[in-house]
């Protein structure tokens, strides 16, 4: 939602400068009504010279009607819900037809979300809706599947192999089914990226030599020393609790100087998250001068997409390759020019990743997974050579089979004097048989 709101502001400004008639621009996500700028965007908004109105009226702000506006900016699920058998999905198709659909960060979906995107592209190809997919880290196999889905919906199954170029573009014609790929486009911003991998134990204990906290302390040491150049460092955590604990641990650290600490994640109140985002854009935006004091930003995945900021160093937890490249793109993003200089300890783009150690510290000789191995309550069992080890936070109770030769204890009834089994194994419960279909008979009298 944070990235959607940032994109809504850019699109609204573009529409105000580019269109000739009033064009409403809607913001579509579950908490859009909490956006103060969108809520205050009314009919009394003062327009600049040469601009048109982009205000969405009361009707377009209603439920299920946001996509009907001339321009809509929303989360991915607003369009993907049209492929599901839900109520009013016809209104979503009405809003999508006749437009150009742009899906940014097309790689940032799981398997289920990718399947919905494939079905969405099939329908859009059938309707003849132009689609633009944007991604800097989309795998070739996923790109081929998305292009095939669009052409299949347009009536051209079996389009053949697609080999996208990075950086480059690929065009699929829904009318003829022809696919055109560009050669690799030379970029002036091309540079080498240094990736440092340090295997650590994911613990926040600063006294542990092989822990994650110790590695962070070594990488962030120049920011706590007064004799070093100031700089900006981004620390990306995979979960909100990990980001909060990392922020508190860095806040308690002492040195000859104290850097400025900021925390950014998706569970923050909307007003606080928006204020932090605007503060970052003012400090590290494309036109901002480099800060005079050291800055450390601890964030989650909200910092890796649609946030145009520039850091000197990026430190990240282990993540898929596409996400690691997105996070690395927040470092040395802009050409500084007269706005400042890079610190001496970060003169080149560098990404520091901290994958978990190969050995589990709680059990000698055991391998650990990407998740934390809980001491005293963890159970590790091998699943094969070279594979990961399964884990469980709480020990599972084993189901013991009852042998037939077991002598069960008996007890004597106080009234009849007969003996009976004190503990008797329960017989297995039979599966219920399917009930016959119910029929209804109705008698009508005239």
N, C-alpha and C positions, 0 to 999 in steps of 0.2 A: 504493500500500500504506500509505503514511503516513496518508492521509486515511481509509482503511478502518479502521485501528486506532483513530484518534480517534473515528470514528463507533461502533465496537464498544464503547468505554467508555461512551459516552452511552446507547446502546441497552441495554446490560447494566444500567446503573443504573436506567433507566426500567422495564425488565422486573422488576427486583427490588422496585421500589416499587409496581408496578401490578397484578401478577398475584397470584392467591391460592394457586396450587400451584407446585411446583418446575418451572421451565421452563429447559431448557438453551439457552444462547446460544453458538453456534459462530462462530469467526473463520476466514474462508475466503480465503486467498491463498497464493501459493507459499512464502512465508517466515513463515507463521503460527507455525511451531514455534520460531522465534527470538524471539518475543514473550515476554518473561519473565513478564509479568503473566498472559498466557493459559496459559503452561506451568505456572505455579504455582497456577493456579485449580483446586484439587483439592477432595477431599471434606472436608479439614480446615480449609476456609475459615470464618472466624468471621462469622456473619451478624448484621446489625444488627437492631434492634427493628422488628418489622413487615415484615421482608424475607423473601424466599424464595430458595432456592438457584438459581443460574444456571449451575452447573458442567456442562460437557459431558464425558460419560464417555469411557472408552477406545473404546467402539464407535463413537460419533459422531465421534471424532477420526480414524477410519480414512479411507482413501482412498475417494473418490466418495460418502461418506455424510454429509458436512457439511450438505447441504441438507435432509436428513431430520429434522434437529433442529426443535424447536418454533419457534425464532427463529435466523436465520442472517444474519450480516453479512459480506459479501465483495465482491470486485471484480466488475466488470460481466461479465467473461468467464466467471465461474462459472455464470451463468445462460445466457449466450449459447452456451456449448458444447453445450447441449441441442439446438440447431438443427443441429448438425454431425453427420455420420455417424461418430461416434467410439464407442468401447466404453463401456458402462455409461451411455449417455445416458438410458436408461430410468429409472435411479435418480435422475437429475437431474429428470426430469419428475415422478417420484413425489414428490420433495421440493418442487417448485414447486406442484403441485396441492394444493388445499385451503388455500393461504396467500394473503396479500396481498403482492404484489410491489411494492416501492418502488424506483424508479430515480432516483437523485439526479444532478444535472448531466447531464440528457439531451442537452444540446447538445455535450458534450465528446467526440465521436467523429468519426472520419474517415469517408470514404465507405463503406469496407468495413464498419466497425463499425456505421454507420447501417443498412446493408442487413441485417446480422444482427439488429439491433434490430427492424426491420420484420418479419422472419420470426418472431422470438420473440413479438412481439405478436399475430401471426396465430394461432399455436398457443395462446397464452394466452387469446385471445378464444374460440377453439373449445372450450377446456376450461372456460370460465367463471371464470377466475381474475381477481379484481380487481387492477388495476394502477394505480399512482400514479406519474406522471411529474413530476419537480420540476426547474424551470429558471427562472432569472431572465433569460436572454438567448436563449431558443429562438426561432428565426425562425418566422414564420407558415407558410411553406411546409413546413418540417419538421414543425411541429405538425400540420398537416393530413394529411401523409403517415402519421404515426404513428397518428392517430385512425382514419384510413381502414383501416389495416392491422388494427387491433383489431376494428373493426366488420365487416370483411370475413371475418375468422376466425370471428366470432360469427354469420355468416350474413346480414349486412346489407350487401351490396356497394353502392357508389355512395351513400355517406351524404350527399354534397353538400359545399358550401363550409363551411369552419370558420374563424371569425374570432376567435382568442383575444385576450383583453384583458390588457394589462400595466399595472399589476399586477392580477391577477384569477385566475379559475379557469374550467375547462371540464370538463363532465361528459358522458360518452358512455355510454348505457345499452346493455349487451349484449343485453338481452332484447327491447327494442322498437326499438333502433337510433336513438333520439332523442338529439340532441346539444343540450345547454344550455350557454350561455356567459353568464358574469356581466358586468355592466358594469365599467368601470374603478373599482377600489377606491381611494378616497382614502387616502393614507398620511401619517401625521404626520412620518415621517422623510424626506419628499420634500425634496430640496435640489438646487441647481444645481452642476454639475461643470464646472470650468475645465480645458480640455485644451490643453496647449502642445505644438506640433509643431516640432521642430528637426531639420532635415536635417543629418546628420553622415556622416562616413566612419567605418566600423566598424573602428577601429584602437585599440590600447591605448597608443599613443605619446602621452605627456602633452604633448609639445612641439608637436604638430600643432594648429594653430588651429581647423581645422574637423573635428577628430576627436571620437570619442565620449568619450574620456577627458577632453578639455578641457571638454566640455559637462557631464559629471558633476562635474568640479571646480567649475564655476560654481554648479551647483545645490546641491552639498553644502558650499559655503563657509561658511554660518552654523554648521555643526556643528563646524568646525575653528577658529572664532574664539571667544575666551573672553568677549567682550562680548555675544554673542548668546544668545537663550534656547535651552535644550536641547530637543531633540525627537527623534522617531523617524522614520526614512526607510526605505522598502522599495525595493530595486533588483531588478527582475525581469529575468533574462536568459533567452534561449530555449534555450541549450545549457549543458551542464555545464562544458565548457572555457571558455566565455565567462564564466560565473559565477566560476570559479576564478581566471582572469586578472584579472577586475575586483576580486575580493577582495584579491589580492596587490598590485594597483596602489594601492588605497585604504589598504592596510596600510603601504605605504612613504611615503605622503604625510605631510607635517609641517605643523604649525600651532601656534597659541598654546595649543591644547588637543587632546587626542587622543580621538576618540569611541570607543565600544565597537563592535567589528566582530564580526558573526556570519555564518556561511556555512551554507546549508541547500540540499541538493539530494538527488536520489534515489539517487545512487551512494555515499553515505556509509554506513558500517557502521550496522547497525540500532540498536545501542545508542547510537551517537553522534547519529544522527538523532532518536531518541526523546528523548534528553537535551536536544537543542537545541529541539525542539518544546515540551517541558514548560517549558523556560526562557523561551521566548517567551510562552507562556500565562501564566506568572507575572509577566512584565514588562508585557505589553500585552493581557492578557485582559480579559474583560468586567467583572471586578470588581477589577482590579489598579489601583493608584495609578500615576500617570505617573512614569516614571523621572527621577531628578535629573540624570543624565548623558546626553549625546547618544548615540544608538544608530543604527547603520546595519546593516541586514540585507540581504545579497546572497543571492538565492534563484533557483530556477527555477520551473517551473509547479507545484511542490508547494505553493507558498504561496498559490495563487489559489483553492483549493477546500478547504472543510471545515476551515479554520484560522481560528478566531474570534479574530483579533487586530486591533488598531487602530493605524494609523500616521498620522502627520501629513502625509506627502507620499509619493507613489508615483511611481517612475521606471521605465519599462518599455521594452523593445525593441519593434520593430514586430511586431504579432501580429494575428490575426483580430479582428474587432470584438467577438465574444462573449467572447473571452479578455481583451481590453482592459477591457471592462466588469467582468469578474470581478476583475481586478487593481485596478481603481479602487475596487471595493467594500471593499478592505482599508484605505482611507483614510477618516478621520473616520467610523468605523463605529459607534461608541457615543457616547452622551451622557455626558460626563465628570462633570458635577455637582460634587460635592465631592472628586472623586478627582484633580483637577488642572486645568490650563488648557492651551490650545493655544499654541504659540510665535507670536510676532508675525509671523514670516516664513511661516507656514502657517495663517492664521486661517480659510481657506475650503478646501473639498475641491478638490484639483488633481491632475491626472495629466499627467506629462511623458513624452512618447513621442519616441523618437529614430529616425525612419525613415532609411534610407540616402539619400545625396545623389542628385540627378538625374543628375549627370555623373560619369563614371568618371575618377578622377584619373590613371590610368596612360596613358590615351589621350585626347587632346583631342577633344572633340566626341562622345565615345562615351557611351552611357547605361549605367548600372550596374543590377544586379539586387539583390534583397534579400540575396543571398549575397556573400561577399567576392570581389572581383576580384583574382586573383593576378597580380602583376607578373611580366613576362618569360616567364610560362608560360600566360597567359590568352589566349584567342581569343574575340573578340566579333564577332558578325555580325548584321546587322539581320534581323528577321523580319517587317517591315511597319511602316507608320507608326503611331505611338502604342502599339506593343506592346513587350514586354520583349525584351531581347537575350539570346541564348543564350550560355552560358559553358562552358568546359572547363578543368579544372585542369591537365591534361596535353595538349599538342598531339597531335591525332590524325594518323596517317599517311594521306596521301591515296592512294587506289587509282588508279594510272596505267594507262590503257588502252594496249595494245600495238598500234601501227599495223602494217598489213600490209606496208608498204614498208621496214621496219626491217631493216638488214643486221646480222646477228648475227656477232660475232667467232668465228673458227674456230681450231682447234688441230690439229696433225699428230700422229698416233699414233706413238710411238717404235718400235713393232714392225711394223705393217703399212704405215706411211707414208701412210695415207689421212687425209683431213681430215674433221672432223666439227664440228658446232656446239658451241661452248664453253658457250653459255647458250641454252637452248631454252625458250620459254614452255610452261608446263604447260597441257594441255587442260582444259577444265572437267570436273569430276567429275560423272558422271551420277547422277541421283537413283535410289536403290534402289527396285526394283519391289516392290510388296507381296507378301509370301510367302503361298502358299495355306494355308488353315487345316489344321492337323495333325489327323489322325484316328487314333484308337487302336482297334485291334481286339483283343478279348480272347476267348479260347476257354475255356470251362468244361467240364470233364469230370466226369462223375458216377461 
